[in-house]
Structure formats: C-alpha cells, structure tokens
C-alpha cells in the first residue's frame, strides 16, 4: 500500500484503542504514513514513549508525515517530532515544561541536580521519570530548556528547522508557485516587447512612402 492516513485521537483514554489503529497501519508497511494528531493536545509521558517507540521502529521505507491539528503540550510534542516531515495548523503552537522548573517546584527538589536534569531523582513519581525520558528524546530535535514554559508558534518552529509546512501548504510548493508566477510575468513582458518590435518593423519606411 502506498499511503495510509491515521487520525490519532489524543483524548482516547483506553491505551489499546489508541495504539491499535497505528499498529495495524505500520504492519501494512505503507510507503507514506500520514499521522494526524487531534484532541486536547495532551498525552501522558508513558503513552508518548510507547508511541515514540512504535514509530521509530517502523520500516525504513515508510515515510512518516505528522500533522498537528491541535496545539500540543509536553509529551504530546514527542509524537509530532517523530515525523520525517512535520506539519501543523497555521495558528497552532507547542509548549514544553522545563525539567528544571518542574524539579524545583516539587517535594523532591532537594535531590535535584540542575546540571543533569535528564537524570531521575530519588522519590520522584513515575510520570516525572517518564517525562525526563521524553524530554531527553525531544532534546535531540530542539533546545528544550531554552524554549520551555511558553507557547512556540509556527514561525519559531520554522526557524528551528522543525516544520515543513503550515496548514498543509508545502513551502516548496509555495516557492515553485512564486517562481512560476515570476517566470510567467517575464514571458508575458517578453511577448509584449516582441509584439511592439514587430509592429515597428512592419511600419512602412520613409523611402517606401516616397516611392
């Protein structure tokens, strides 16, 4: 099969129901898998790690395109980052919590080594350990601590080299359209000038008029 589109409902509470459509699609080994992320934009760190593991183990020939239909927060961003090409709704954004800030605000903060925010701390809950792992993976794509704790919109994601298109419009297509338009304008201008020259050449010369 050449292409498959999956809408991943992040609101789904049952983990099996969330994973099964994606698992079935990957087993079909499509050339292109379109994964649209919809819903509240939030998913538990553990679920994001399961989805990340499934997606990174896909066949090499399966080209993954992830599309954020909703704004994405924290661990949900990891799923979107898995795409070979990433798209998003034009007015959508992502936001990530800083590991350092989360650690400082929690009861286990006394054991925190701020120089190594990726390392689990004594007494921290399992979700925090999982989020550290997710953050470590996300750091492979973006500088998490530098952009954390605020919404990151399309323009900044484009500057980071993370996104290929806005609202489904491919940047290359836009450039090609502009180039084609410019080329068309130049051709029209050349034709206009050529017609004017031809018209001038067709005019009778003064000598011809006297004859």
URJOJO-V172987 format. One record per residue. RES is the residue in three letters. PHI is phi in whole degrees, 0 to 359 (* if undefined). NEAR is the number of other C-alpha atoms within 8 Angstrom. D_FIRST is the distance of its C-alpha to the first C-alpha in Angstrom with 1 decimal. Layout:
BEGIN
res=RES phi=PHI near=NEAR d_first=D_FIRST
res=RES phi=PHI near=NEAR d_first=D_FIRST
END
This chain:
BEGIN
res=UNK phi=* near=7 d_first=0.0
res=UNK phi=276 near=6 d_first=3.8
res=UNK phi=221 near=9 d_first=6.0
res=UNK phi=223 near=10 d_first=7.6
res=UNK phi=243 near=8 d_first=11.4
res=UNK phi=239 near=11 d_first=13.9
res=UNK phi=260 near=8 d_first=17.6
res=UNK phi=266 near=10 d_first=19.7
res=UNK phi=277 near=9 d_first=23.1
res=UNK phi=291 near=12 d_first=25.6
res=UNK phi=282 near=10 d_first=28.2
res=UNK phi=303 near=8 d_first=26.8
res=UNK phi=273 near=5 d_first=29.6
res=UNK phi=275 near=6 d_first=27.9
res=UNK phi=298 near=8 d_first=26.1
res=UNK phi=296 near=6 d_first=23.9
res=UNK phi=296 near=8 d_first=22.8
res=UNK phi=287 near=13 d_first=22.1
res=UNK phi=273 near=9 d_first=20.0
res=UNK phi=302 near=8 d_first=18.2
res=UNK phi=300 near=9 d_first=15.5
res=UNK phi=291 near=10 d_first=14.7
res=UNK phi=298 near=9 d_first=15.0
res=UNK phi=295 near=8 d_first=12.5
res=UNK phi=295 near=12 d_first=9.9
res=UNK phi=294 near=10 d_first=10.8
res=UNK phi=293 near=6 d_first=10.7
res=UNK phi=280 near=7 d_first=7.0
res=UNK phi=50 near=11 d_first=7.2
res=UNK phi=289 near=13 d_first=5.0
res=UNK phi=289 near=10 d_first=6.9
res=UNK phi=227 near=11 d_first=8.7
res=UNK phi=244 near=14 d_first=10.0
res=UNK phi=266 near=12 d_first=12.8
res=UNK phi=245 near=12 d_first=15.5
res=UNK phi=263 near=12 d_first=18.4
res=UNK phi=262 near=15 d_first=21.7
res=UNK phi=231 near=13 d_first=24.0
res=UNK phi=114 near=9 d_first=27.2
res=UNK phi=286 near=9 d_first=30.5
res=UNK phi=81 near=13 d_first=29.2
res=UNK phi=232 near=12 d_first=30.7
res=UNK phi=215 near=10 d_first=29.4
res=UNK phi=295 near=9 d_first=31.4
res=UNK phi=305 near=12 d_first=31.5
res=UNK phi=296 near=9 d_first=30.4
res=UNK phi=295 near=9 d_first=27.3
res=UNK phi=297 near=14 d_first=26.4
res=UNK phi=291 near=10 d_first=26.9
res=UNK phi=296 near=8 d_first=24.6
res=UNK phi=295 near=10 d_first=21.8
res=UNK phi=299 near=11 d_first=22.6
res=UNK phi=295 near=8 d_first=22.5
res=UNK phi=296 near=9 d_first=19.0
res=UNK phi=288 near=8 d_first=17.6
res=UNK phi=285 near=7 d_first=19.5
res=UNK phi=266 near=6 d_first=18.4
res=UNK phi=296 near=9 d_first=14.6
res=UNK phi=300 near=7 d_first=13.2
res=UNK phi=299 near=5 d_first=14.8
res=UNK phi=279 near=7 d_first=11.8
res=UNK phi=274 near=11 d_first=10.4
res=UNK phi=273 near=9 d_first=12.3
res=UNK phi=258 near=12 d_first=14.0
res=UNK phi=244 near=13 d_first=15.7
res=UNK phi=258 near=16 d_first=18.3
res=UNK phi=231 near=13 d_first=20.2
res=UNK phi=275 near=15 d_first=23.6
res=UNK phi=284 near=10 d_first=24.4
res=UNK phi=242 near=12 d_first=27.5
res=UNK phi=293 near=10 d_first=30.1
res=UNK phi=241 near=13 d_first=29.5
res=UNK phi=234 near=11 d_first=32.4
res=UNK phi=52 near=11 d_first=32.9
res=UNK phi=297 near=15 d_first=30.2
res=UNK phi=298 near=14 d_first=27.6
res=UNK phi=297 near=12 d_first=27.7
res=UNK phi=300 near=13 d_first=26.4
res=UNK phi=296 near=11 d_first=23.0
res=UNK phi=297 near=12 d_first=22.8
res=UNK phi=293 near=11 d_first=24.0
res=UNK phi=294 near=11 d_first=21.0
res=UNK phi=292 near=10 d_first=18.9
res=UNK phi=292 near=8 d_first=18.6
res=UNK phi=234 near=9 d_first=19.4
res=UNK phi=243 near=15 d_first=21.5
res=UNK phi=233 near=14 d_first=22.3
res=UNK phi=202 near=15 d_first=24.8
res=UNK phi=301 near=12 d_first=26.8
res=UNK phi=302 near=7 d_first=29.6
res=UNK phi=255 near=6 d_first=32.4
res=UNK phi=278 near=12 d_first=30.8
res=UNK phi=207 near=10 d_first=32.2
res=UNK phi=237 near=12 d_first=31.9
res=UNK phi=212 near=12 d_first=34.9
res=UNK phi=237 near=14 d_first=35.6
res=UNK phi=280 near=9 d_first=38.6
res=UNK phi=287 near=10 d_first=40.7
res=UNK phi=299 near=11 d_first=41.0
res=UNK phi=298 near=9 d_first=44.6
res=UNK phi=292 near=8 d_first=45.5
res=UNK phi=301 near=9 d_first=44.0
res=UNK phi=294 near=10 d_first=45.9
res=UNK phi=291 near=8 d_first=49.1
res=UNK phi=272 near=7 d_first=49.0
res=UNK phi=249 near=7 d_first=48.5
res=UNK phi=299 near=5 d_first=51.1
res=UNK phi=273 near=11 d_first=49.9
res=UNK phi=301 near=9 d_first=50.6
res=UNK phi=295 near=5 d_first=53.6
res=UNK phi=263 near=7 d_first=51.3
res=UNK phi=280 near=10 d_first=49.0
res=UNK phi=255 near=7 d_first=48.9
res=UNK phi=295 near=6 d_first=47.8
res=UNK phi=284 near=4 d_first=47.4
res=UNK phi=230 near=6 d_first=44.5
res=UNK phi=294 near=11 d_first=42.7
res=UNK phi=277 near=9 d_first=39.7
res=UNK phi=272 near=7 d_first=41.9
res=UNK phi=300 near=8 d_first=42.2
res=UNK phi=248 near=9 d_first=45.7
res=UNK phi=297 near=6 d_first=48.0
res=UNK phi=85 near=5 d_first=47.9
res=UNK phi=283 near=9 d_first=44.9
res=UNK phi=289 near=6 d_first=42.6
res=UNK phi=296 near=6 d_first=39.2
res=UNK phi=297 near=9 d_first=37.3
res=UNK phi=288 near=8 d_first=39.2
res=UNK phi=298 near=11 d_first=38.3
res=UNK phi=294 near=11 d_first=34.6
res=UNK phi=293 near=11 d_first=35.0
res=UNK phi=300 near=13 d_first=36.6
res=UNK phi=295 near=9 d_first=33.7
res=UNK phi=299 near=13 d_first=31.3
res=UNK phi=295 near=12 d_first=33.7
res=UNK phi=297 near=9 d_first=33.7
res=UNK phi=293 near=9 d_first=30.0
res=UNK phi=294 near=12 d_first=30.3
res=UNK phi=296 near=9 d_first=33.2
res=UNK phi=289 near=7 d_first=30.8
res=UNK phi=252 near=8 d_first=29.5
res=UNK phi=211 near=7 d_first=32.7
res=UNK phi=278 near=8 d_first=36.4
res=UNK phi=306 near=11 d_first=36.5
res=UNK phi=295 near=8 d_first=40.2
res=UNK phi=283 near=5 d_first=40.9
res=UNK phi=247 near=9 d_first=38.8
res=UNK phi=289 near=10 d_first=39.2
res=UNK phi=69 near=8 d_first=40.9
res=UNK phi=202 near=7 d_first=40.1
res=UNK phi=293 near=8 d_first=37.3
res=UNK phi=246 near=10 d_first=35.4
res=UNK phi=266 near=10 d_first=34.2
res=UNK phi=307 near=13 d_first=31.8
res=UNK phi=302 near=6 d_first=34.3
res=UNK phi=289 near=8 d_first=35.2
res=UNK phi=296 near=11 d_first=31.6
res=UNK phi=294 near=10 d_first=31.1
res=UNK phi=297 near=7 d_first=34.3
res=UNK phi=281 near=7 d_first=32.9
res=UNK phi=74 near=7 d_first=29.8
res=UNK phi=264 near=10 d_first=27.6
res=UNK phi=228 near=12 d_first=26.0
res=UNK phi=256 near=11 d_first=24.2
res=UNK phi=207 near=11 d_first=24.6
res=UNK phi=244 near=12 d_first=26.7
res=UNK phi=54 near=8 d_first=25.6
res=UNK phi=82 near=8 d_first=22.3
res=UNK phi=264 near=8 d_first=24.3
res=UNK phi=288 near=9 d_first=23.3
res=UNK phi=300 near=8 d_first=26.5
res=UNK phi=297 near=6 d_first=25.6
res=UNK phi=299 near=8 d_first=25.1
res=UNK phi=299 near=9 d_first=28.5
res=UNK phi=297 near=8 d_first=30.1
res=UNK phi=295 near=8 d_first=28.8
res=UNK phi=295 near=8 d_first=30.1
res=UNK phi=297 near=8 d_first=33.5
res=UNK phi=298 near=8 d_first=33.7
res=UNK phi=296 near=8 d_first=32.9
res=UNK phi=296 near=8 d_first=35.5
res=UNK phi=297 near=8 d_first=38.1
res=UNK phi=297 near=8 d_first=37.5
res=UNK phi=295 near=8 d_first=37.9
res=UNK phi=296 near=8 d_first=41.1
res=UNK phi=296 near=8 d_first=42.4
res=UNK phi=296 near=8 d_first=41.8
res=UNK phi=297 near=8 d_first=43.6
res=UNK phi=294 near=8 d_first=46.5
res=UNK phi=298 near=8 d_first=46.8
res=UNK phi=295 near=8 d_first=46.8
res=UNK phi=297 near=8 d_first=49.5
res=UNK phi=297 near=8 d_first=51.7
res=UNK phi=299 near=8 d_first=51.3
res=UNK phi=295 near=8 d_first=52.5
res=UNK phi=296 near=8 d_first=55.4
res=UNK phi=296 near=8 d_first=56.4
res=UNK phi=298 near=8 d_first=56.2
res=UNK phi=296 near=8 d_first=58.3
res=UNK phi=294 near=7 d_first=60.9
res=UNK phi=294 near=7 d_first=61.1
res=UNK phi=283 near=6 d_first=61.6
res=UNK phi=293 near=6 d_first=64.7
res=UNK phi=293 near=7 d_first=68.0
res=UNK phi=286 near=6 d_first=69.9
res=UNK phi=297 near=6 d_first=73.4
res=UNK phi=297 near=6 d_first=74.9
res=UNK phi=294 near=7 d_first=73.2
res=UNK phi=294 near=7 d_first=74.5
res=UNK phi=293 near=5 d_first=78.1
res=UNK phi=293 near=4 d_first=77.8
END
